[in-house]
Amino acid sequence: MEAATLDRGGPAALAQSVREAARARSRAFWIVAGLTLLAGVLRFATLGVQAYHHDEIVTASRVLRGSFFHAMDAVGFSESAPPLYYALAWFWTQVTGTGEFGLRSLSAVAGVATVPVAYLVGVELRGRRAGLMAAALVAVNPMLLWYSQEARAYALLVLLCAVSLLYCVRALRGGRRRDFVLWGVAAGLALASHYFAVFVVVVEAIWLLRRRGRASTPGLGIVALFGLALAPLAIRQMSYGHAEWIGNFTLGHRLWETAGTFAIGETTDIIARPQRPLLVLLPLALALASLALIAWRGSREERRAAAIPLSLSAAAIGIPLVVALVLPSKDFLLARNVTPALLPLLVAIAIGLTLPAARRLGTVLGAVLLAYSLGFCIWASFAPDLQRPDWDAVAAEIGEPEAPRATVTWVLGEASLRYYLSTGAIQVIPAEGNDWLVHEIDLVSDGKVPPPPAGLLGPGFRETSRGEAGRLYIRHFELPGPGLAPLRLRELREADLNFRNVGVLLDGIGPG
């Protein structure tokens, strides 16, 4: 009967049905829908604009380049993370391809989906206003935007940890078997996306066991099965020492960088930029003020509600910190590794900003924090200094080698440049003992730097061209005539190119 009515009414009847469906939804529903749309615009509008960065190259060219079984095997020897993201990415890219937009779109979808989950977590803890604020903070958080545009597992990790928190809170309050099971599945999948999920999962498991006892057994059993299945892979990957480079940075530096990254995203080491403490001060001060409101104006119930996400954040950062202090050889504390702490922290901040006893002040603080975060997201989406270096443009600028060539650049840029060159280039390791002979040398610096000192490249090399690729600057040197000259590898590695570490990429070349 309804279908017949629609057929008779035509477009007018359809429009009326849409209006009735819209009116049936609450205002909160449409606000969350709008925030989710905003998150989608921020994440998808510039998704394919930036070139792949170092770790993304590993995903695109090493893990996903062959069959599904090759991908899973590659995770075992080339990664220090579990296989869930790579398994999903393999199937995803069978449809979308492994181009920047296609591969990254999996993370973007996960990042967008996190917004309504954050709303539900806030509602469970402190009601609709807290949920809306949590969804808004997640939608415009610069770090969550960055990893929603990264071909790695972090956006998926945040989403699964958010779902795990949601069902943990529901299980604590309602004690329904369904919630325990769904918590176990979400927590297990979070473990299968990144090992650092274990710190929040363990805390949630302790809460459930203490508050609900034997009723939590189904969920705990599921998590235990995931843990047992992942343990052999984790042991194998740890034996390769892929994450030991983290200890090259001081622990204090990484702690400060974590605070800054949570506030304004990856704007320092990962993109070869100095820290920006002045840009971090305002969002950090606003976040601390919101947490202070909980202690100052919050009721006992509100403090208890905020304590749940805050304790998860503390565990996600504090436990790796203690491990790093006690066992320096197991120091893997890094901003992106502790992303499970970020969403619970944003939920706690949302609770502080929506306290009834501090509504006016909380509204002002929240509006400033959201405006700052949104403005920073837009700025970072278009400012080359806040983005991944444009190695695709570098490859286009230097082109194919006409003779044996060395490209001297950032160590973390070598894999990306090699990917975009497609010339069979090789990365020269520091211990390489061959005497390499070249005809061309390209110096790729972070911004313009002074010309290289006399003697750095060796006699005979002359600058023949220069160009720009985003914030990167390229100087091209050649020998006159067809001759070759020895490459001064050690001296070039010490060149001042505004990068922390300098590496050398070779193409069209063989050892002397």
N, C-alpha and C positions, 0 to 999 in steps of 0.2 A: 504494500500500500504506500509506504514512504517513497520507494523508488518510483512508483507511478506518479506520485505527486511532484517529485523532482523533475520527472520527464515533462509533465504538463507545464510546470512553472518555468522551466528553462533556466537561464542564467540568474534571473531574479531570485528564484527559489534557492539556488545554490548559494548565492550571496547571503541570503537570509539565514541559511543553515550555518555558514561560516561565522556570521555575526553572533548567532546564538551559542555556538561552540566557544567563541572568544569570551562572551559574557559569563559562561559557565566556569571559566578559569579565574583563579584569584589574582589579585594585583601582584602578589609575590611571584606567582608563576610567570607573569609577563616580565617582571623585573629580572628574574633569573634567566629567562629566555633572552632578554636584551643583553645581559652581561655575558652570556654564552656566545651570542652573536658578536659582541665586541671582542671577546677572546679569539674567536675564529678569524675576524678581520685582521687583528694584530698578528696572528700567527701565519695565516695563509697569504696575506697581501704581498709579503716580501720573502716567501718561503724559498723560492728558487733563485733569488738574486745573488746571494753570497756563494763564493766558491767553497768546495769541500775543504775542511781543515784536517789536521793530521789524523786524529782518531777516526774521523768519518771515512777517510781513505781506506783505513783498515776494514771497516764495515763494507764499503762498496766494492773494493778491488781484491781483498784477500778472503773475506768470509763468504760473500754472496756471489762470487764469480762463477761457481759451478753448480753441481747438483745439490739437492738438499743434504745428502749424506756428506758431501764434501764440506758444506757449510758447517755442519755439526762437528765434523772432525777438526776443521780450522778453529772453531771456538776453543777446542781443547788445548791446542798448542800455541795459539796466537793471542788469546785473550786472558783476562783475569776476572771474567764475569760469567755468570751462568748462561744457559742457552736460550731462555724463553724469548727475549727480544729478537735474537737472530733467527729463530725458527719462524716467528711471526713475520719478520721482515723478508725472509726468503719467499714465503707465500704471497706477501703483499706486493713485492716487486715483480712477481710473475705477471701481474696486471699493470702496475704503474711504471715498471722499469727502474733502473738504478740511477737515473738522473737526479739532480739535486732536489727538484720539486717532488718527484715520485717517491724517492726513498724517504725523504724527510716528512712526507705527509703522514706517515704512520705515527711519528712522534707528535705532529701537530694535532691529529685527531685525539690522541691520548691527553694532550694538554688542554684541549677544549673540553673534553669529557670530565676533566677534573673540576671544572667550575661548578656544575650542579651537584657533584658529590660533596664539595666543600660546603655548599649550602645545606645539604642534608645533615652533615656532621654538626654544623652550627645550630641547626634546629634541634637536633637531638640533645645537644648540651645546654643551650640557653634560649632557644626559641627562634622565631622568624627573623627578628631584627639582627641577631647575631649571625644567623645563616646568610642573610643578604650581604652583610658586611664581609663575611668570610669569602663569599663568592666573588665579590667585587675586588678584594685584595688579591685573590688568586688570579683573576682575569688580567690584572695589570701589573703583576709582579715581574720585574725585569729578568730575574733569574729563571723563573718558570717560562717566560717567553723565549729566552735563549735556548733552553733545552727542549722546548717544543719545536725548535727549528734545527735540531741536531740529530744526525743519523746515528744515535746511540740510545742506550736503554733508559736514560734518566727520567724522561717524561713518563714512560710506562711505569717506572718504579714509583714515582710520586702518585700516579693514579691508583695503583694497586695498594700502596700504603694507606691512601685516603679511604679506599673501600674497606680495607682491613680495620681501620679505626672506626668507621661507621658501624660495622657489624659488631665490633667489640663493645662499643657503647650500648648498642641495642641489646646485646646478649647480657651485659651487666645489669641493665634495667629490667628487661623482660624475661630473660632466662628461657626463651623459646629455643627448641632444638634446631629449628631452621636457621636462626641467627648464629648459633655456635658453628654449624656446618659451613655456612657462607663465610664466616670469619676465617675458619680453617682453610677454605679454598683460596680466599683472597690473600691471606698471610702466606700460604704456601707458594702462590704465584709470585708474590712480591719477592720471596727468597729466590725463586727461579729467575728473577730479572736482575737482582743485584745482591751480593752477599751481605752488604751493609744493612739490608732490611732486617737482619737477624736481631739487631739491637732493639728496635721498636717491637718486633714480634715477641721477643722474650718478655719484655715488660707487659705487653698485653696478655700474654699467656699466664703470667704470674697473677695479674688482676683477676682473670677469669677463674683461675684455680682457687684463689683465696676467697672470692666472693660467691662463686657458684659451685665449687667443689666438683663432684663427680659428673654434674650436668655438663661440664665443659669437655668431657672426655672425647666426644666425637670430633670437635674442632682440634683439640690437642693431638689426637691421633692422626688427623690429616696432615697437620704441620710436621709431625714427626716423620711421616712417610716421605714428605718432600725433602726434609733434612737428610734422611738416610740415602735417598736417591742422589742428592747433590754432593754428598761428602766425598766420594771417590774423585769426582771431577775437580772439586775445590782443592784437594790435596795434590792432584796432578798439576793443576795450573800454578799453584803456589811454588812448586819445585822449579818452575822456569824463571821466577823472580821478575815477572813483567812489571810489577808495581814498585820495585825497589827504588826507582828514580825519585819517588816522592820524598824520600829522606834527604835529597840534595838541597831542599829548601828547609830553612829552620822552622821549628814547630810554631814559634811565635809569629813568624811571617804568615804561615798558613792559617793560624787562628784568626788573625786580623783580616786576611783575605776572605775567609769564610764569612765574617761579619759583613764585609763590604759587598761580597757577591750576593748574599741573601738580600741586600738592600737595592743594589743597582746592577746586578747581573755580572757576567764574565767580561770585565773591562780592563783586566790587568795582565797577569802572566800568560794566560792562555792565548792572548792575542798580541803578546810582546809589547805591552804598554805598561808604563809605571802606574803605581797605585794612585788613586784619586780621592784622598781622604776628605777633601772639602765637599765633594759631591755626596759622600756617605753620611755626613754629620746630621743633616736634616732628617732623612728617613729613619736613621737609628734613634735619634732623639725622640721622634714621634712614636716609634715603636716602644721605647722604654717608658715614655709618658703614659701610653695606653696600659702597659702592664702595671705601672705605679697606681693607676686609677683603680685597678682591681684590689690592690692592697689597701688603698686609702678610702675608697667609697663602696667597694663591693660587699655584699652580704656574705654570710657564711656559705650559703648555697652557691652563690656566684663564684666565690673563691674555689670551692670544691670542683665546680664545673671547669674552671680554667686550669685547675691543677692537673687534670687528665691530659690535655694536649701538651701542657708545659713539661710534664714529667717525661713524655715521649720525646720531645725535643731535647731535653737534658740528657736522656739516655742515648739518643742517636749521635750526640756530639761528645758527651762526657765519657762514655765507655771507651770509644776509640782513643780519646785523650789519655785516659788512665793506662790503656794498653801501650800507647806510644811512650809514656813516661817510664813504665815498668819494663817493657820489652822494646827497646829502640829498633830492633831488627824487624819488628812487626808494626812499624809506624806507617800507617796508610791513611792518616787523617788528611783529608783534602775536601775543599768546598763541595765539589760535585759528588763525592762519595757520601757525604752526610746530608744529601738532599731529603732523605726521609724526615729530617728535623724541620724542614721549612713549612710544609702545610700545617702541621699541628701548631707551630709557632704563629702562623697567620690566623688560625682559628682562635687562639688565646688572645691575640691582639684584637680581633673582632669582638670578642666578649668584653674586653676592657673599653672599647670604643662605643659600646651600645648599652652600658650600664644605665638603668633608669635613674639612679641617684646622681649621675653625672652626664645627663643626656646632652645638655647644651655644649659643655666642654668636649665631650666625646664626639659630638657631631662636627665641631670645628676641627679637631685633630684628625678625624677620619677624612674629612673633605680635603684637607691639605695633603695628607698622606696619599690619598687616591689620585689627586691632581698631579702631585709630584711624580708618582710612579707611572701614571699614564703618559705624562709629558716626557719622561725619561725613555719609556718604551718607544715612543714615536721618534724621538731624537736618535736613539740607538739604531732604529730601523733604517735611517738614511745617512748617518754620519760615518764615513769610512774609518775614522779613528776609533770607533766603538764596535767595529765589525771584524769578522774574520778577514785576514789579508787576502787580497784578490789574486790568487795564484793562477787562475784561469787567464786573467788579463796579462800577467807576467809571461805566461807561456805564449800568448798571442804576440806580445811585444818582441820577445827574443827569437821566436820562430824556430824553424828547424836548423840544426847546425850545418854549416857548409864545410866545416873541417872539425877535427877533434877539439872539443870545447869543455871548459870547466865553468860551472855556475856556482858562485860563492854566495851563500845566503843563510837564512835562519835554519837551524837544525830541524825544527818542527815544520818548516816549509818544504823540506826536501821531498817528502813523500807526496805532498799535494802537487808540487811542480812536476815531479816525475809522472804523476797520473795525467795531468793536463797536456804534457808534452807528447806523450805516446811515442817516444823515440828510443825506447830501450835504455834510458839513462840508468846509471848505477850510482848508489850512494857510497862514498868512500868512508870507511870506518877509520877512527883516529889511529888505530894500530897498523893501518895499511902500510906495508913497507915497499911497495912498488915505486919505481921512478916513472911518473906519468908525464907524457909529452902532449902538449896542446898547442893549438894555433889561435884559439879565441878564449877570452875570459870575460864573463859577465859578473859584475858586482851588483847584487840586489840588496838595497839597504832600506831600513825603515825611515822614510823621509830622506831629504837631501842631506848628505854628509860631505865633508871636504874630499877632494880628490885623493886617491891613495898616495901615500908617501913614495918618493923615489926609491926604487929597489924592491918594493913589495911584490910586484908582479914579475920582476926580472927584466933584464935589458931587452929593448926592442919593442915591447908592447906599447901601442899608442891608442888613445881613446878615439874611437871613430863615430860613436853615436851615444845618445842618452835618451831616456824616455821615462814616463810615469805610468803606473798601474795602480790607481787608487792612491793609497798613502805610500806605496812602495816606489822606489826610485831605482832606475837601472842604468848602469854605465857599461858600455860595450868596448872591449879592448881587443885589438888584433895585432899580429905580427905582420910586417910588410912582406909581401911575396908569399910563397907557398910553404915556408919553413915551419918547424915545430920547435918548441922550447920546453925545458923541464918545468913542471909545476911546483911552485914553492908551497907545499901543502901546509907545513907547520906555520909558516908566517901568515898565510891566508886565514888559517883558523883563528888567528889572534887579531884579525882586522877589526876595526871599529865600524860596524854597520848598524849600530843602534839595536842590536839583538843581544840577548843574554848569551846565547851559544851560536857559534858560526859553524856551518858545515859546508861540504863541497859535493856537488853533483856533477857527474861526468857523462857525456854522451858523444857518440861517434869516436870512441877512443879505445886504445889498448895500452897495456903497460910497456914501458921502454925496455 
